[in-house]
Amino acid sequence: MILPLHPEMVQGEMMPVPEVVKNRHVYAWYIMVILLLGVAVTEIVGGDVMAAVFFVFLASIVVHMVLDSCKNMSMHCLLLFGTMVGFQAFFEFMALLAVINGRSTETTTIKGGQMDETGSEITEVTYITKIITRPLFDKKLGERYNVQSAAMVASPVVLVLCCLLCYISYNAYTSSLFEEDVESGPIHEGFAGRSYGAPGRQTGHHAAPQSGSTAARIFEGRGQRLGS
């Protein structure tokens, strides 16, 4: 199996974008751009700039694919973009499950130790670690805390919807990137007509020996003595 070099070429032919993608799916992709940008704004308000940059990057990819009647929405783009978004959605869900029962904060304080009898060395130091668990949403903790929690919930949901949309648009194509090609067939030997390769795909044509021709016979003939 060999993937075509051109993003829209399958078995040597240019694969046009299906009409259902250009006429119907495109509206869902525009909505997806709005959702991705909305999550980016939420991440900025919550203070996570790097996450906001990532979602803006995803939105820019979607915009690139839907421009000019989805001209750039090839099967390669949908497959790679959907795979990337799917992996990110998995990690985002893992992070959400870790805080679904509440967000925890940890603080550590050091309590002064006791000096030895000579007064030159501290013999004991006490570390106090305090873990506070708060609900995922709490009005008492302010707007920024709740915006951060909203971003943690919205991020994996939007990513899953984006991955699902990639799957739907990819399946709208009538062909597949992983169809079997001619190179997976048998390789025919030039002289005897024997074939190698996939089992059960031999042609059964064998070269018939030519009449009147004599095949070379090795290890035969009269013996010769050295010096004779």
N, CA and C atoms as a LAMMPS dump frame, in Angstrom:
ITEM: TIMESTEP
0
ITEM: NUMBER OF ATOMS
684
ITEM: BOX BOUNDS ff ff ff
-5.0000000000000000e+02 5.0000000000000000e+02
-5.0000000000000000e+02 5.0000000000000000e+02
-5.0000000000000000e+02 5.0000000000000000e+02
ITEM: ATOMS id mol type element x y z
1 1 1 N 0.851 -1.198 0
2 1 2 C 0 0 0
3 1 3 C 0.876 1.234 0
4 2 1 N 0.608 2.15 -0.899
5 2 2 C 1.341 3.414 -0.981
6 2 3 C 0.34 4.546 -1.047
7 3 1 N 0.508 5.547 -0.179
8 3 2 C -0.388 6.695 -0.201
9 3 3 C -0.018 7.611 -1.354
10 4 1 N -0.997 8.191 -2.032
11 4 2 C -0.695 9.086 -3.147
12 4 3 C 0.025 10.329 -2.675
13 5 1 N 0.892 10.873 -3.549
14 5 2 C 1.659 12.058 -3.175
15 5 3 C 0.78 13.288 -3.126
16 6 1 N -0.093 13.461 -4.104
17 6 2 C -0.958 14.629 -4.123
18 6 3 C -2.083 14.455 -3.115
19 7 1 N -2.458 15.501 -2.348
20 7 2 C -3.46 15.362 -1.304
21 7 3 C -4.825 14.948 -1.796
22 8 1 N -5.127 15.101 -3.104
23 8 2 C -6.437 14.716 -3.58
24 8 3 C -6.34 13.663 -4.687
25 9 1 N -5.216 12.966 -4.793
26 9 2 C -5.037 12.004 -5.865
27 9 3 C -5.161 10.606 -5.305
28 10 1 N -6.059 9.836 -5.853
29 10 2 C -6.26 8.46 -5.457
30 10 3 C -6.241 7.625 -6.721
31 11 1 N -5.311 6.654 -6.78
32 11 2 C -5.156 5.793 -7.944
33 11 3 C -4.964 6.617 -9.211
34 12 1 N -4.159 7.688 -9.1
35 12 2 C -3.792 8.464 -10.269
36 12 3 C -4.822 9.466 -10.731
37 13 1 N -5.946 9.609 -10.069
38 13 2 C -6.974 10.543 -10.492
39 13 3 C -7.246 11.547 -9.38
40 14 1 N -7.586 12.749 -9.79
41 14 2 C -7.917 13.792 -8.825
42 14 3 C -9.299 13.531 -8.248
43 15 1 N -9.373 13.471 -6.927
44 15 2 C -10.646 13.211 -6.266
45 15 3 C -11.293 14.539 -5.888
46 16 1 N -12.427 14.872 -6.489
47 16 2 C -13.104 16.126 -6.138
48 16 3 C -13.766 16.019 -4.774
49 17 1 N -13.956 17.164 -4.151
50 17 2 C -14.642 17.206 -2.854
51 17 3 C -16.111 16.862 -3.08
52 18 1 N -16.686 15.942 -2.323
53 18 2 C -18.092 15.58 -2.516
54 18 3 C -19.024 16.779 -2.356
55 19 1 N -20.131 16.745 -3.088
56 19 2 C -21.087 17.844 -3.042
57 19 3 C -21.711 17.998 -1.662
58 20 1 N -21.91 16.879 -0.955
59 20 2 C -22.524 16.965 0.373
60 20 3 C -21.613 17.719 1.337
61 21 1 N -20.298 17.63 1.124
62 21 2 C -19.361 18.364 1.981
63 21 3 C -19.426 19.849 1.67
64 22 1 N -19.471 20.184 0.392
65 22 2 C -19.475 21.59 -0.01
66 22 3 C -20.807 22.272 0.279
67 23 1 N -21.906 21.531 0.222
68 23 2 C -23.231 22.143 0.359
69 23 3 C -23.835 22.013 1.747
70 24 1 N -23.434 21.008 2.506
71 24 2 C -24.053 20.782 3.815
72 24 3 C -23.041 20.789 4.961
73 25 1 N -21.968 20.005 4.817
74 25 2 C -21.001 19.925 5.907
75 25 3 C -20.294 21.246 6.154
76 26 1 N -20.213 22.088 5.138
77 26 2 C -19.47 23.337 5.276
78 26 3 C -20.058 24.219 6.378
79 27 1 N -21.37 24.178 6.56
80 27 2 C -21.993 24.996 7.612
81 27 3 C -21.604 24.485 8.998
82 28 1 N -21.516 23.176 9.128
83 28 2 C -21.064 22.625 10.411
84 28 3 C -19.616 23.009 10.686
85 29 1 N -18.806 23.093 9.631
86 29 2 C -17.413 23.502 9.82
87 29 3 C -17.312 24.967 10.207
88 30 1 N -18.173 25.809 9.669
89 30 2 C -18.183 27.216 10.09
90 30 3 C -18.568 27.335 11.563
91 31 1 N -19.534 26.535 11.982
92 31 2 C -19.904 26.537 13.406
93 31 3 C -18.731 26.056 14.253
94 32 1 N -17.983 25.086 13.742
95 32 2 C -16.83 24.575 14.478
96 32 3 C -15.768 25.663 14.658
97 33 1 N -15.577 26.502 13.649
98 33 2 C -14.634 27.617 13.783
99 33 3 C -15.055 28.535 14.931
100 34 1 N -16.351 28.833 15.001
101 34 2 C -16.849 29.699 16.077
102 34 3 C -16.626 29.051 17.442
103 35 1 N -16.874 27.74 17.544
104 35 2 C -16.68 27.046 18.817
105 35 3 C -15.204 27.04 19.23
106 36 1 N -14.321 26.794 18.292
107 36 2 C -12.895 26.781 18.614
108 36 3 C -12.409 28.153 19.062
109 37 1 N -12.866 29.192 18.381
110 37 2 C -12.487 30.545 18.796
111 37 3 C -13.104 30.903 20.144
112 38 1 N -14.311 30.401 20.404
113 38 2 C -14.936 30.644 21.705
114 38 3 C -14.143 30.013 22.838
115 39 1 N -13.663 28.789 22.628
116 39 2 C -12.827 28.149 23.647
117 39 3 C -11.513 28.906 23.818
118 40 1 N -10.96 29.423 22.713
119 40 2 C -9.726 30.201 22.807
120 40 3 C -9.922 31.451 23.658
121 41 1 N -11.038 32.141 23.471
122 41 2 C -11.315 33.334 24.279
123 41 3 C -11.468 32.949 25.744
124 42 1 N -12.136 31.829 25.996
125 42 2 C -12.307 31.365 27.379
126 42 3 C -10.96 31.052 28.021
127 43 1 N -10.075 30.446 27.258
128 43 2 C -8.739 30.148 27.802
129 43 3 C -7.965 31.422 28.11
130 44 1 N -8.117 32.447 27.282
131 44 2 C -7.431 33.716 27.544
132 44 3 C -7.951 34.358 28.82
133 45 1 N -9.273 34.36 28.991
134 45 2 C -9.856 34.937 30.213
135 45 3 C -9.405 34.151 31.437
136 46 1 N -9.278 32.82 31.263
137 46 2 C -8.842 31.994 32.386
138 46 3 C -7.351 32.072 32.664
139 47 1 N -6.584 32.683 31.757
140 47 2 C -5.16 32.874 32.001
141 47 3 C -4.251 31.863 31.328
142 48 1 N -4.808 30.956 30.526
143 48 2 C -3.984 29.955 29.85
144 48 3 C -3.77 30.394 28.399
145 49 1 N -2.716 31.16 28.171
146 49 2 C -2.466 31.717 26.841
147 49 3 C -2.048 30.641 25.854
148 50 1 N -1.239 29.674 26.278
149 50 2 C -0.767 28.629 25.375
150 50 3 C -1.929 27.794 24.844
151 51 1 N -2.879 27.473 25.696
152 51 2 C -4.055 26.729 25.244
153 51 3 C -4.871 27.554 24.256
154 52 1 N -4.948 28.859 24.486
155 52 2 C -5.674 29.729 23.562
156 52 3 C -5.002 29.746 22.191
157 53 1 N -3.67 29.793 22.17
158 53 2 C -2.946 29.78 20.894
159 53 3 C -3.212 28.473 20.149
160 54 1 N -3.277 27.365 20.858
161 54 2 C -3.532 26.076 20.215
162 54 3 C -4.909 26.048 19.558
163 55 1 N -5.921 26.568 20.224
164 55 2 C -7.266 26.546 19.651
165 55 3 C -7.393 27.53 18.486
166 56 1 N -6.687 28.637 18.55
167 56 2 C -6.666 29.542 17.394
168 56 3 C -5.991 28.854 16.211
169 57 1 N -4.962 28.081 16.478
170 57 2 C -4.292 27.323 15.425
171 57 3 C -5.243 26.319 14.78
172 58 1 N -6.023 25.611 15.588
173 58 2 C -6.995 24.668 15.046
174 58 3 C -8.049 25.389 14.206
175 59 1 N -8.514 26.533 14.684
176 59 2 C -9.515 27.291 13.925
177 59 3 C -8.953 27.754 12.589
178 60 1 N -7.675 28.133 12.557
179 60 2 C -7.072 28.578 11.295
180 60 3 C -6.966 27.431 10.3
181 61 1 N -6.715 26.227 10.773
182 61 2 C -6.669 25.062 9.881
183 61 3 C -8.041 24.811 9.271
184 62 1 N -9.084 24.898 10.087
185 62 2 C -10.437 24.679 9.573
186 62 3 C -10.796 25.742 8.539
187 63 1 N -10.439 26.986 8.809
188 63 2 C -10.712 28.053 7.843
189 63 3 C -9.998 27.78 6.526
190 64 1 N -8.769 27.302 6.609
191 64 2 C -8.018 26.98 5.389
192 64 3 C -8.71 25.872 4.588
193 65 1 N -9.293 24.906 5.274
194 65 2 C -9.931 23.791 4.576
195 65 3 C -11.247 24.19 3.913
196 66 1 N -12.003 25.094 4.52
197 66 2 C -13.334 25.415 3.991
198 66 3 C -13.311 26.541 2.964
199 67 1 N -12.18 27.226 2.804
200 67 2 C -12.131 28.306 1.825
201 67 3 C -12.3 27.777 0.402
202 68 1 N -12.913 28.598 -0.447
203 68 2 C -13.074 28.279 -1.869
204 68 3 C -13.819 26.961 -2.058
205 69 1 N -15.006 26.882 -1.446
206 69 2 C -15.873 25.698 -1.563
207 69 3 C -15.167 24.425 -1.105
208 70 1 N -14.491 24.526 0.011
209 70 2 C -13.807 23.375 0.63
210 70 3 C -12.773 22.751 -0.303
211 71 1 N -12.111 23.592 -1.072
212 71 2 C -11.128 23.089 -2.031
213 71 3 C -9.996 22.334 -1.364
214 72 1 N -9.586 22.774 -0.18
215 72 2 C -8.457 22.158 0.511
216 72 3 C -8.862 21.079 1.503
217 73 1 N -10.135 20.726 1.537
218 73 2 C -10.588 19.7 2.469
219 73 3 C -10.411 18.322 1.828
220 74 1 N -9.18 17.915 1.658
221 74 2 C -8.878 16.62 1.056
222 74 3 C -8.961 15.524 2.112
223 75 1 N -8.872 14.291 1.633
224 75 2 C -8.926 13.162 2.55
225 75 3 C -7.706 13.131 3.462
226 76 1 N -6.555 13.524 2.931
227 76 2 C -5.353 13.587 3.76
228 76 3 C -5.519 14.582 4.901
229 77 1 N -6.032 15.768 4.573
230 77 2 C -6.211 16.802 5.594
231 77 3 C -7.182 16.347 6.673
232 78 1 N -8.285 15.748 6.266
233 78 2 C -9.279 15.291 7.231
234 78 3 C -8.712 14.194 8.125
235 79 1 N -7.948 13.281 7.539
236 79 2 C -7.377 12.192 8.327
237 79 3 C -6.353 12.704 9.331
238 80 1 N -5.43 13.544 8.885
239 80 2 C -4.389 14.039 9.781
240 80 3 C -4.952 14.984 10.837
241 81 1 N -5.846 15.874 10.411
242 81 2 C -6.437 16.821 11.362
243 81 3 C -7.295 16.09 12.393
244 82 1 N -8.085 15.124 11.948
245 82 2 C -8.91 14.366 12.883
246 82 3 C -8.083 13.563 13.865
247 83 1 N -6.958 12.994 13.408
248 83 2 C -6.092 12.237 14.313
249 83 3 C -5.474 13.143 15.372
250 84 1 N -4.989 14.304 14.954
251 84 2 C -4.393 15.242 15.899
252 84 3 C -5.416 15.706 16.941
253 85 1 N -6.606 16.054 16.482
254 85 2 C -7.644 16.528 17.395
255 85 3 C -8.097 15.406 18.328
256 86 1 N -8.157 14.179 17.802
257 86 2 C -8.569 13.055 18.637
258 86 3 C -7.613 12.796 19.786
259 87 1 N -6.299 12.844 19.508
260 87 2 C -5.324 12.66 20.576
261 87 3 C -5.431 13.768 21.622
262 88 1 N -5.6 15.003 21.175
263 88 2 C -5.718 16.108 22.116
264 88 3 C -6.987 15.976 22.954
265 89 1 N -8.073 15.526 22.347
266 89 2 C -9.321 15.326 23.094
267 89 3 C -9.15 14.278 24.185
268 90 1 N -8.381 13.229 23.899
269 90 2 C -8.134 12.189 24.9
270 90 3 C -7.439 12.764 26.123
271 91 1 N -6.382 13.548 25.903
272 91 2 C -5.649 14.124 27.03
273 91 3 C -6.491 15.152 27.786
274 92 1 N -7.311 15.898 27.048
275 92 2 C -8.178 16.873 27.712
276 92 3 C -9.206 16.169 28.6
277 93 1 N -9.728 15.041 28.15
278 93 2 C -10.689 14.289 28.955
279 93 3 C -10.022 13.701 30.195
280 94 1 N -8.787 13.262 30.065
281 94 2 C -8.069 12.756 31.234
282 94 3 C -7.898 13.863 32.28
283 95 1 N -7.59 15.063 31.826
284 95 2 C -7.444 16.186 32.753
285 95 3 C -8.783 16.54 33.399
286 96 1 N -9.867 16.429 32.631
287 96 2 C -11.185 16.738 33.192
288 96 3 C -11.6 15.704 34.234
289 97 1 N -11.328 14.43 33.959
290 97 2 C -11.688 13.389 34.929
291 97 3 C -10.922 13.544 36.236
292 98 1 N -9.729 14.119 36.17
293 98 2 C -8.933 14.304 37.383
294 98 3 C -9.523 15.351 38.315
295 99 1 N -10.34 16.275 37.775
296 99 2 C -10.891 17.358 38.604
297 99 3 C -12.413 17.327 38.638
298 100 1 N -13.017 16.253 38.152
299 100 2 C -14.468 16.212 38.071
300 100 3 C -15.114 16.256 39.45
301 101 1 N -14.431 15.736 40.449
302 101 2 C -14.96 15.749 41.818
303 101 3 C -14.51 16.972 42.606
304 102 1 N -13.805 17.874 41.969
305 102 2 C -13.349 19.084 42.649
306 102 3 C -11.904 19.396 42.309
307 103 1 N -11.587 20.669 42.314
308 103 2 C -10.226 21.115 42.052
309 103 3 C -9.488 21.304 43.37
310 104 1 N -8.281 20.777 43.404
311 104 2 C -7.509 20.797 44.65
312 104 3 C -6.328 21.746 44.515
313 105 1 N -6.061 22.453 45.612
314 105 2 C -4.884 23.303 45.704
315 105 3 C -4.047 22.853 46.893
316 106 1 N -2.743 22.909 46.733
317 106 2 C -1.83 22.406 47.76
318 106 3 C -0.844 23.49 48.162
319 107 1 N -0.717 23.714 49.454
320 107 2 C 0.228 24.695 49.985
321 107 3 C 1.103 24.022 51.042
322 108 1 N 2.364 24.386 51.054
323 108 2 C 3.312 23.805 52.004
324 108 3 C 4.001 24.929 52.776
325 109 1 N 4.009 24.802 54.063
326 109 2 C 4.672 25.781 54.936
327 109 3 C 5.71 25.06 55.782
328 110 1 N 6.733 25.814 56.147
329 110 2 C 7.819 25.256 56.952
330 110 3 C 7.78 25.887 58.335
331 111 1 N 7.749 25.036 59.333
332 111 2 C 7.735 25.491 60.718
333 111 3 C 9.149 25.426 61.275
334 112 1 N 9.555 26.508 61.949
335 112 2 C 10.925 26.576 62.457
336 112 3 C 11.285 25.39 63.32
337 113 1 N 12.525 24.885 63.162
338 113 2 C 12.974 23.724 63.915
339 113 3 C 13.569 24.101 65.266
340 114 1 N 13.968 23.089 65.98
341 114 2 C 14.566 23.264 67.3
342 114 3 C 16.085 23.18 67.2
343 115 1 N 16.752 23.985 67.974
344 115 2 C 18.211 23.994 67.992
345 115 3 C 18.714 22.909 68.943
346 116 1 N 19.929 22.432 68.682
347 116 2 C 20.517 21.45 69.586
348 116 3 C 21.031 22.144 70.846
349 117 1 N 21.647 21.382 71.742
350 117 2 C 22.084 21.917 73.04
351 117 3 C 23.141 23.001 72.873
352 118 1 N 23.947 22.87 71.827
353 118 2 C 25 23.872 71.634
354 118 3 C 24.47 25.129 70.946
355 119 1 N 23.279 25.036 70.382
356 119 2 C 22.69 26.181 69.699
357 119 3 C 23.272 26.47 68.336
358 120 1 N 23.977 25.497 67.738
359 120 2 C 24.633 25.727 66.453
360 120 3 C 23.985 24.972 65.295
361 121 1 N 23.074 24.047 65.563
362 121 2 C 22.491 23.231 64.499
363 121 3 C 21.022 22.968 64.787
364 122 1 N 20.224 23.037 63.693
365 122 2 C 18.8 22.756 63.82
366 122 3 C 18.591 21.249 63.731
367 123 1 N 17.946 20.69 64.724
368 123 2 C 17.765 19.242 64.774
369 123 3 C 16.416 18.8 64.234
370 124 1 N 15.465 19.686 64.075
371 124 2 C 14.129 19.272 63.645
372 124 3 C 13.472 20.396 62.849
373 125 1 N 12.925 20.044 61.675
374 125 2 C 12.195 20.979 60.832
375 125 3 C 10.856 20.348 60.486
376 126 1 N 9.794 21.113 60.613
377 126 2 C 8.442 20.6 60.358
378 126 3 C 7.879 21.224 59.086
379 127 1 N 7.417 20.349 58.151
380 127 2 C 6.76 20.774 56.917
381 127 3 C 5.268 20.485 57.049
382 128 1 N 4.471 21.5 56.802
383 128 2 C 3.015 21.356 56.895
384 128 3 C 2.423 21.548 55.493
385 129 1 N 1.789 20.495 54.981
386 129 2 C 1.168 20.536 53.654
387 129 3 C -0.341 20.538 53.818
388 130 1 N -0.985 21.534 53.226
389 130 2 C -2.433 21.674 53.327
390 130 3 C -3.043 21.528 51.922
391 131 1 N -3.97 20.591 51.793
392 131 2 C -4.659 20.342 50.525
393 131 3 C -6.115 20.748 50.675
394 132 1 N -6.545 21.67 49.829
395 132 2 C -7.923 22.172 49.878
396 132 3 C -8.618 21.79 48.575
397 133 1 N -9.738 21.106 48.673
398 133 2 C -10.521 20.693 47.507
399 133 3 C -11.787 21.529 47.433
400 134 1 N -11.976 22.163 46.292
401 134 2 C -13.143 23.017 46.075
402 134 3 C -13.974 22.461 44.934
403 135 1 N -15.25 22.777 44.9
404 135 2 C -16.101 22.311 43.782
405 135 3 C -15.581 22.829 42.454
406 136 1 N -15.969 22.135 41.388
407 136 2 C -15.51 22.541 40.062
408 136 3 C -16.034 23.933 39.705
409 137 1 N -17.256 24.233 40.128
410 137 2 C -17.842 25.568 39.941
411 137 3 C -18.284 26.088 41.301
412 138 1 N -17.855 27.285 41.63
413 138 2 C -18.196 27.889 42.919
414 138 3 C -18.229 29.405 42.74
415 139 1 N -19.375 30 42.941
416 139 2 C -19.529 31.448 42.786
417 139 3 C -18.667 32.227 43.768
418 140 1 N -18.375 31.649 44.929
419 140 2 C -17.608 32.358 45.94
420 140 3 C -16.144 32.563 45.547
421 141 1 N -15.668 31.783 44.594
422 141 2 C -14.249 31.828 44.232
423 141 3 C -13.945 32.798 43.105
424 142 1 N -14.939 33.506 42.623
425 142 2 C -14.694 34.546 41.632
426 142 3 C -14.911 34.089 40.207
427 143 1 N -14.905 35.066 39.312
428 143 2 C -15.199 34.81 37.901
429 143 3 C -14.084 34.029 37.212
430 144 1 N -12.851 34.355 37.506
431 144 2 C -11.739 33.695 36.808
432 144 3 C -11.702 32.204 37.114
433 145 1 N -11.951 31.829 38.352
434 145 2 C -11.958 30.414 38.734
435 145 3 C -13.022 29.65 37.952
436 146 1 N -14.205 30.22 37.843
437 146 2 C -15.294 29.549 37.136
438 146 3 C -15.063 29.529 35.623
439 147 1 N -14.409 30.559 35.083
440 147 2 C -14.082 30.544 33.658
441 147 3 C -13.066 29.45 33.363
442 148 1 N -12.098 29.274 34.245
443 148 2 C -11.137 28.188 34.067
444 148 3 C -11.831 26.832 34.079
445 149 1 N -12.773 26.651 34.973
446 149 2 C -13.515 25.39 35.033
447 149 3 C -14.355 25.188 33.775
448 150 1 N -14.954 26.264 33.277
449 150 2 C -15.751 26.16 32.048
450 150 3 C -14.878 25.77 30.864
451 151 1 N -13.665 26.314 30.82
452 151 2 C -12.745 25.958 29.735
453 151 3 C -12.322 24.5 29.828
454 152 1 N -12.146 23.984 31.028
455 152 2 C -11.773 22.587 31.195
456 152 3 C -12.874 21.641 30.732
457 153 1 N -14.125 22.075 30.829
458 153 2 C -15.248 21.249 30.374
459 153 3 C -15.475 21.405 28.874
460 154 1 N -15.406 22.652 28.395
461 154 2 C -15.713 22.919 26.985
462 154 3 C -14.636 22.397 26.048
463 155 1 N -13.394 22.418 26.479
464 155 2 C -12.29 22.038 25.594
465 155 3 C -12.428 20.611 25.055
466 156 1 N -12.563 19.58 25.901
467 156 2 C -12.673 18.224 25.332
468 156 3 C -13.951 18.003 24.545
469 157 1 N -15.041 18.657 24.941
470 157 2 C -16.304 18.482 24.222
471 157 3 C -16.188 19.01 22.794
472 158 1 N -15.622 20.201 22.623
473 158 2 C -15.467 20.788 21.295
474 158 3 C -14.51 19.958 20.453
475 159 1 N -13.448 19.449 21.061
476 159 2 C -12.486 18.637 20.316
477 159 3 C -13.108 17.33 19.828
478 160 1 N -13.946 16.719 20.647
479 160 2 C -14.624 15.49 20.229
480 160 3 C -15.584 15.772 19.069
481 161 1 N -16.318 16.883 19.147
482 161 2 C -17.21 17.255 18.052
483 161 3 C -16.426 17.507 16.767
484 162 1 N -15.266 18.121 16.882
485 162 2 C -14.427 18.379 15.715
486 162 3 C -13.924 17.07 15.111
487 163 1 N -13.51 16.135 15.957
488 163 2 C -13.049 14.84 15.475
489 163 3 C -14.193 14.077 14.8
490 164 1 N -15.394 14.155 15.359
491 164 2 C -16.551 13.498 14.751
492 164 3 C -16.89 14.102 13.399
493 165 1 N -16.767 15.406 13.284
494 165 2 C -17.041 16.069 12.005
495 165 3 C -16.007 15.659 10.949
496 166 1 N -14.76 15.499 11.35
497 166 2 C -13.743 14.995 10.419
498 166 3 C -14.108 13.6 9.926
499 167 1 N -14.592 12.775 10.824
500 167 2 C -14.975 11.408 10.455
501 167 3 C -16.134 11.41 9.455
502 168 1 N -17.123 12.261 9.681
503 168 2 C -18.281 12.312 8.792
504 168 3 C -17.886 12.82 7.407
505 169 1 N -17.087 13.875 7.352
506 169 2 C -16.681 14.418 6.061
507 169 3 C -15.749 13.46 5.318
508 170 1 N -14.907 12.758 6.059
509 170 2 C -14.018 11.788 5.417
510 170 3 C -14.817 10.662 4.766
511 171 1 N -15.834 10.169 5.447
512 171 2 C -16.649 9.084 4.913
513 171 3 C -17.555 9.529 3.773
514 172 1 N -17.653 10.83 3.545
515 172 2 C -18.445 11.305 2.412
516 172 3 C -17.763 11.012 1.085
517 173 1 N -16.458 10.773 1.115
518 173 2 C -15.744 10.406 -0.106
519 173 3 C -16.092 8.974 -0.486
520 174 1 N -16.177 8.728 -1.764
521 174 2 C -16.542 7.394 -2.247
522 174 3 C -15.372 6.435 -2.266
523 175 1 N -14.149 6.939 -2.213
524 175 2 C -12.968 6.089 -2.221
525 175 3 C -12.296 6.148 -0.859
526 176 1 N -11.172 5.453 -0.76
527 176 2 C -10.432 5.409 0.489
528 176 3 C -8.954 5.59 0.207
529 177 1 N -8.233 6.116 1.179
530 177 2 C -6.791 6.267 1.036
531 177 3 C -6.06 4.934 1.141
532 178 1 N -6.722 3.917 1.643
533 178 2 C -6.067 2.653 1.94
534 178 3 C -6.547 1.521 1.05
535 179 1 N -6.976 1.845 -0.177
536 179 2 C -7.369 0.802 -1.099
537 179 3 C -6.138 0.065 -1.608
538 180 1 N -6.345 -1.213 -1.965
539 180 2 C -5.239 -2.036 -2.435
540 180 3 C -4.819 -1.584 -3.822
541 181 1 N -3.513 -1.499 -4.047
542 181 2 C -3.01 -1.058 -5.334
543 181 3 C -2.41 -2.213 -6.11
544 182 1 N -1.989 -1.922 -7.328
545 182 2 C -1.497 -2.973 -8.214
546 182 3 C -0.177 -3.546 -7.739
547 183 1 N 0.567 -2.841 -6.916
548 183 2 C 1.858 -3.332 -6.487
549 183 3 C 1.754 -4.486 -5.517
550 184 1 N 0.537 -4.721 -4.981
551 184 2 C 0.363 -5.841 -4.076
552 184 3 C 0.134 -7.14 -4.819
553 185 1 N 0.077 -7.112 -6.161
554 185 2 C -0.127 -8.312 -6.95
555 185 3 C 1.15 -9.115 -7.078
556 186 1 N 1.079 -10.264 -7.798
557 186 2 C 2.25 -11.138 -7.916
558 186 3 C 3.29 -10.562 -8.848
559 187 1 N 4.518 -10.989 -8.666
560 187 2 C 5.634 -10.637 -9.546
561 187 3 C 5.963 -11.864 -10.372
562 188 1 N 5.899 -11.755 -11.69
563 188 2 C 6.083 -12.907 -12.561
564 188 3 C 7.543 -13.054 -12.932
565 189 1 N 8.022 -14.294 -12.862
566 189 2 C 9.398 -14.579 -13.259
567 189 3 C 9.46 -14.631 -14.775
568 190 1 N 10.499 -14.056 -15.337
569 190 2 C 10.569 -13.882 -16.774
570 190 3 C 10.707 -15.171 -17.56
571 191 1 N 11.411 -16.209 -17.044
572 191 2 C 11.713 -17.388 -17.854
573 191 3 C 10.716 -18.509 -17.619
574 192 1 N 10.478 -18.834 -16.401
575 192 2 C 9.621 -19.989 -16.125
576 192 3 C 8.175 -19.613 -15.974
577 193 1 N 7.862 -18.325 -15.898
578 193 2 C 6.471 -17.92 -15.766
579 193 3 C 5.907 -18.121 -14.387
580 194 1 N 6.742 -18.383 -13.389
581 194 2 C 6.249 -18.557 -12.03
582 194 3 C 5.999 -17.205 -11.394
583 195 1 N 5.043 -17.162 -10.496
584 195 2 C 4.659 -15.895 -9.875
585 195 3 C 4.922 -15.936 -8.393
586 196 1 N 5.247 -14.758 -7.873
587 196 2 C 5.491 -14.599 -6.447
588 196 3 C 4.61 -13.473 -5.94
589 197 1 N 4.384 -13.452 -4.653
590 197 2 C 3.578 -12.372 -4.079
591 197 3 C 2.402 -12.92 -3.318
592 198 1 N 1.256 -12.259 -3.493
593 198 2 C 0.069 -12.632 -2.726
594 198 3 C -0.381 -14.02 -3.101
595 199 1 N -0.736 -14.877 -2.125
596 199 2 C -1.2 -16.218 -2.431
597 199 3 C -2.53 -16.177 -3.145
598 200 1 N -2.724 -17.164 -4.025
599 200 2 C -4.002 -17.279 -4.702
600 200 3 C -4.166 -16.324 -5.842
601 201 1 N -3.087 -15.614 -6.24
602 201 2 C -3.213 -14.635 -7.294
603 201 3 C -2.315 -14.978 -8.479
604 202 1 N -1.905 -16.231 -8.568
605 202 2 C -1.062 -16.643 -9.657
606 202 3 C -1.898 -16.807 -10.912
607 203 1 N -1.319 -16.456 -12.028
608 203 2 C -2.076 -16.465 -13.281
609 203 3 C -2.198 -17.846 -13.885
610 204 1 N -1.272 -18.737 -13.53
611 204 2 C -1.361 -20.093 -14.036
612 204 3 C -0.748 -20.26 -15.405
613 205 1 N -0.178 -19.228 -15.999
614 205 2 C 0.452 -19.325 -17.312
615 205 3 C 1.914 -19.672 -17.119
616 206 1 N 2.318 -20.775 -17.679
617 206 2 C 3.711 -21.216 -17.574
618 206 3 C 4.307 -21.282 -18.964
619 207 1 N 5.535 -20.886 -19.069
620 207 2 C 6.181 -20.885 -20.373
621 207 3 C 6.418 -22.314 -20.831
622 208 1 N 5.919 -22.643 -22.011
623 208 2 C 6.104 -23.993 -22.556
624 208 3 C 7.496 -24.102 -23.131
625 209 1 N 8.129 -25.254 -22.968
626 209 2 C 9.476 -25.42 -23.534
627 209 3 C 9.416 -25.395 -25.035
628 210 1 N 10.371 -24.749 -25.663
629 210 2 C 10.404 -24.63 -27.109
630 210 3 C 10.851 -25.95 -27.721
631 211 1 N 10.153 -26.318 -28.787
632 211 2 C 10.487 -27.57 -29.472
633 211 3 C 11.798 -27.405 -30.227
634 212 1 N 12.578 -28.43 -30.207
635 212 2 C 13.836 -28.402 -30.939
636 212 3 C 14.978 -27.777 -30.188
637 213 1 N 14.703 -27.202 -29.023
638 213 2 C 15.769 -26.585 -28.242
639 213 3 C 16.218 -27.533 -27.157
640 214 1 N 17.47 -27.508 -26.883
641 214 2 C 18.028 -28.393 -25.859
642 214 3 C 18.492 -27.55 -24.691
643 215 1 N 17.98 -27.878 -23.518
644 215 2 C 18.373 -27.134 -22.326
645 215 3 C 19.778 -27.542 -21.907
646 216 1 N 20.498 -26.602 -21.386
647 216 2 C 21.863 -26.891 -20.931
648 216 3 C 21.836 -27.852 -19.769
649 217 1 N 22.66 -28.891 -19.796
650 217 2 C 22.725 -29.9 -18.745
651 217 3 C 24.103 -29.808 -18.097
652 218 1 N 24.09 -29.466 -16.855
653 218 2 C 25.352 -29.269 -16.148
654 218 3 C 25.773 -30.548 -15.451
655 219 1 N 27.037 -30.595 -15.066
656 219 2 C 27.623 -31.731 -14.349
657 219 3 C 27.542 -33.015 -15.203
658 220 1 N 27.63 -32.889 -16.481
659 220 2 C 27.626 -34.052 -17.335
660 220 3 C 28.78 -33.946 -18.351
661 221 1 N 29.137 -35.081 -18.998
662 221 2 C 30.21 -35.085 -19.995
663 221 3 C 31.3 -36.089 -19.635
664 222 1 N 32.264 -36.159 -20.441
665 222 2 C 33.36 -37.098 -20.211
666 222 3 C 34.373 -36.517 -19.229
667 223 1 N 34.869 -37.381 -18.393
668 223 2 C 35.884 -36.962 -17.447
669 223 3 C 37.234 -36.773 -18.085
670 224 1 N 38.035 -35.897 -17.561
671 224 2 C 39.361 -35.587 -18.072
672 224 3 C 40.377 -35.777 -16.95
673 225 1 N 41.486 -36.397 -17.271
674 225 2 C 42.548 -36.582 -16.294
675 225 3 C 43.606 -35.504 -16.473
676 226 1 N 44.077 -34.994 -15.336
677 226 2 C 45.07 -33.945 -15.388
678 226 3 C 46.339 -34.462 -16.024
679 227 1 N 46.896 -33.7 -16.921
680 227 2 C 48.149 -34.073 -17.565
681 227 3 C 47.947 -34.869 -18.83
682 228 1 N 46.72 -35.256 -19.126
683 228 2 C 46.454 -36.035 -20.334
684 228 3 C 46.21 -35.125 -21.522
